[in-house]
Amino acid sequence: MTCLYENFAIEPFEAGRGLWHARIRRADMTPVIINGVAFPSLEVGFAWSDAQMAIADAKSHIDRFRKRWG
């Protein structure tokens, strides 16, 4: 299940039994640029107990770092 938020696509995935993480990509599939380095996607956050918590954590990362991800 992919969630769109502020021009970013957030994809939660289960990294282990009951351990959810989130992958962030730009919705237009262009790379995320951090300090001049291009990343096709970012995997962020901690191991959450469900997908919704991983999505909420990814949204907070987007809100916090949006200006740096030129």
C-alpha positions in Angstrom: 0.0 0.0 0.0 1.6 3.3 -1.1 0.5 6.5 0.5 1.0 9.9 -1.2 2.0 12.8 0.9 3.3 16.2 -0.2 4.6 15.0 -3.6 6.3 12.0 -2.0 5.2 8.3 -2.1 5.5 6.4 1.1 5.7 2.7 0.9 5.5 0.8 4.2 7.2 -2.7 4.2 7.6 -5.4 6.8 11.3 -6.0 7.4 10.6 -8.9 9.8 7.7 -10.3 11.6 5.9 -7.3 13.0 8.7 -4.9 12.2 7.6 -2.2 9.8 9.7 0.4 8.1 8.9 3.0 5.4 10.5 3.8 2.0 10.2 7.4 0.7 10.4 8.3 -3.0 9.4 11.3 -4.9 6.0 10.8 -6.5 7.4 11.8 -9.9 10.2 9.2 -9.5 13.0 11.7 -9.7 15.8 11.1 -7.2 15.9 12.7 -3.8 19.0 14.9 -3.7 20.8 15.2 -0.3 24.0 17.3 -0.3 24.4 16.8 -4.0 24.0 13.0 -3.9 21.1 11.4 -5.7 19.1 8.7 -3.9 16.3 6.8 -5.8 14.6 6.2 -2.4 15.2 6.6 1.3 14.4 4.1 4.0 13.7 5.9 7.2 12.7 5.4 10.8 12.7 2.7 13.3 11.0 -0.7 13.4 7.4 0.1 14.1 4.8 -2.4 15.2 2.4 -1.6 12.3 2.4 0.0 8.9 0.4 3.1 10.0 3.0 4.0 12.5 5.8 3.6 9.9 3.8 5.9 7.6 3.3 8.5 10.3 7.1 8.4 11.0 7.9 8.9 7.3 5.5 11.9 7.1 7.3 13.5 10.1 10.7 13.0 8.2 9.3 14.6 5.1 8.0 17.6 7.1 11.3 17.9 8.9 13.7 17.5 5.9 11.7 18.7 2.9 13.8 21.8 2.3 17.1 19.8 2.4 15.9 17.2 -0.1 16.2 19.6 -3.0 
